[in-house]
Structure formats: structure tokens, C-alpha cells
Amino acid sequence: MEIKNHFGVYGICFENGKLLCIEKTRGPYQHRFDLPGGSQELGEGLTETLEREVLEETGYTLSRYSNPRIYDVMVQEGGQDFAVHHIMAFYDIVLDFERSQKSLPQEVLDGSNDSANAIWVPFEQITEENASPLVLKVKAELVGIPELQLTSYRNWKVKVKKENTRHL
């Protein structure tokens, strides 16, 4: 089986019992809650990626970031002959609501980005059925059981959006 590596930088903002998420529109995590973040651009530092991706996907500007850490997961979509080794750098983030954009960037609105709908998800509503492996790692962290070993998701199911899906 072929293994494809993917590295990304992601922000974790947990306030008042809710986690800031985005809804993925493409890829293996589509129609699931995911963390704001993504891949580095050429020559970009980790925190530059963090700031850019959070702004692009949520419209929020960062005030601070702290507590960098690394996790990884192995995801194999059902029926595929390859797996993705997803390595992620997590940072705790604090948002600057006063300097943030009033609306989402055009890439999100016109669908050229792979995410939509910045959503504050209540912690108790995060499940394996509606969240990406990244969000599930954060949930494990928040309950005090961080999964430090490589977590494997075999036969991962890419969700098909139902017509009458409600947003939080």
C-alpha cells in the first residue's frame, strides 16, 4: 500500500465549551468538522501558515498563539489502495475579534477553498461520525487523554452531504 504524507498547521480555539471548527467541502474529511489550518506555502514559517490559514478559513485574525505540539494519524479511505499519513502541528489560539474581517474571504464564499462555514461546535456534539481525526485528537486532549501514538483510521468513510443537513 502506498503512503502519502501530508503536513499541516492548525489552530485550536476552545471557548465557553465550544471549539472553533470549519466544515470541509472536499477531501477525505468533507462534510465533517475540521480545525482551521492547512498546508504551508513555499518559504512560509509555521506561525505564518497558522495566521494565514485561520484568517482564510474563518475570517478571524489571531491575537496570540501558544503551546505548539505535533500529532499524526493514518487515514485510509474505504476502497482506496493508499493511505494518508497526516502530520499536524497544533497551536492554541486566541482570536482578535476587533481586528477580524466581518465576512469570510472570497475563496471560501466562491468555493475555491476546501472549507466553508466557520462554526463554534459545542464540545459534547463532537463525534466520530461528524468530526475529522484532527478534531477527535483535540477532543481527546480536552478530556485529558491525549492520544500520542499514531492513530489509524482504516476504511475511513467520506461523508456525502444530505439535502436537509442542519448547521449549528
Secondary structure, DSSP 8 states (H G I E B T S, - for coil): -EEEEEEEEEEE-EETTEEEEEEE-SSTTTTSEE-SEE---TT--HHHHHHHHHHHHHS-EEEEEEEEEEEEEEEEETT-SEEEEEEEEEEEEEEETTTS-SS--HHHHTT-SSEEEEEEEEGGG--TTTB-HHHHHHHHHHTT----S-EEEEEE------TT----
